[in-house]
Amino acid sequence: MPRIIVAEIDSDEQRALALDVWRAANAARRRTATEARVRRVREKLAGAELALLAHYGTRPAGMLVAETYLVDGVPLPGYGHISMVFVDPAVWGSHVGTEMIRDLQARGWEGLSVWTRTDNRRAQRLYERTGFTDTNNRSTLHDGEEIMQLAWARS
């Protein structure tokens, strides 16, 4: 089994690899990578407070973007929000997502939050496996899909 290496993204080349992972994950989930969505992901990666790229052996396999949690637009020190997690479908089930979340948790955050689609059981299992719990907060996206919030707190 190849080794999983997680590291901060610090170059345009790594951002391009992360974008490739995002594209592959979206294609597998039949989500169209419109130019507007690609531009948004590029901007998130370029301006990210923290962006991680995971390799499965030598293969770029996962990407994660996190930022300080905001309450009414005000940063809450010590708390983070995961805005993106994507794993290349060729390595789904290889714990790449788990390793990225664990890396993030080891960085000293007191708590983390994330939103995911209510029909995305794969993501929900990932978050549950890494200690997140359902907050029972729900919202609806512009496309009508329901999303749910999960949270993790350091014990």
Buried (B, 14 or more C-beta within 10 A) or exposed (E): EEEBBBEEBEEEEBBEBBBEBBBBBBEBEEEEBEEEBBEEBBEBBEEBEBBBBBBBEEBBBBBBBBBBBEEEEEEBEEBBBBBBBBBBBEBBEBBBBBBBBBBBBEEEBEBBBBBBBEEBEEBBEBBEEBBBEBEEEEEEEEEEEEBBBBBBEEE
